[in-house]
Amino acid sequence: MASSPEPEDAGIVWLSTADAALRLGITPRTLYRFIDEGQLPAYRFGRVIRLQQREVDEFIQRSRIQPGTLEHLYPEPAGGLGVRD
């Protein structure tokens, strides 16, 4: 009897650190910092570090900026000359 085909996402898709950094649009150094701080899970197999693509994608979703949380980055100009709606 033939085995039934497994769903495509049943297996783990592994990314190298270079591929994960590229997927995130960051430098490998920043990726290593995220891993070291516990923000992004990674796995060591001997001397090789790998990340699960699913966990990288989840990290991307967790990092999404919520509207209304960046006002501190564009403060009103000094003197109150700005007009607010």
Buried (B, 14 or more C-beta within 10 A) or exposed (E): EEEEEEEEEEEEEBBEBEBBBBBBEEEEEEBBEBBEEEEBEBEEEEEEBBBBBEBBEEBEEEEEEEEEEEEEEEEEEEEEEEEEE
